[in-house]
């Protein structure tokens, strides 16, 4: 990056690309120890958004830190925390290899029939999840990748049970950042992809899969943590790997993709998210020490622009 003005321009351009079909976005670009933030009118670095499935990597970093401290084992059975199918471990939950379905049993059809229903996860209390889990016959753990909101949600519930802390407090304690699960703290209204207002999502006790709210400042600080391999839990998070195909792998929470040599050959580690009224992206390259965070108040993917900005930062670093 030749100058700070170049970085500012890249971030402003990303905001401009995202704005036409969205009701407000905030973008952060990280280059080594510098963070540049820009956003739509009325939004700033302190505006709080639902971050959807980006919550998963907060959950898995908390797991990694508890494992490194000796508090938990990565291959500890889920059944140590509540009744669960045999063979499923915390590692399986964090890498989407548990054999569990994407959603709790019985939730998929209503979600398809009522895509704009308010918070489809609102009844996912601990009692519901544990009872529902008893009705599921999972695939063989560790054999294949199958993305599971249920799996990471159960991981968050297990960590909360183990520490005796509410999930939100667990994350704030383990990661030293400001996140919340309370709907009253969302300071910007969300919108569906068609522009209509969207009701907030809470996710109840499945919050570990997508129930956090945060600001671009705090998510950017979380991403920067992963630039330092000596930071607790980071190396374990990034080195634990389940290979999906030659170009994609699953780490603890994070997804990783290898770009083709024609477009730079860079490795990009990332997670995206979406709720009923919000979309999010957090991605980085720990070797280049660059990262991107995008938070949007509309449930329309921001991935294309976010990946493009990350690739630009990698090329310039």
Secondary structure, 3 states (H helix, E strand, C coil): CCCHHHHHHHHHHHHHHHHCCCCCEEEEEEECCEEEEEECCCCCCCCEEECHHHHHHHHHHHHHHHHHCCCCCCCCEHHHCCCCCCCCEHHHHHCCCCCCCCCCCCHHHHHHHCCCCCCCCCCCCHHHHHHHHCCCCCCCCCCCCCCCHHHHHHHHHHHHHHHCCCHHHHHHHHHCCCCECCHHHCCCCEECCCCCEECCCCCHHHHHHCCCEEEHHHHHHHHHHCCCCCCCCHHHHHHCCEEEECCEEECCCCEEEECCHHHCCCEEEEEEEECCCCEEEEEEECCCCEEEEEEECECCCCHHHHHHHHHHHHHHC
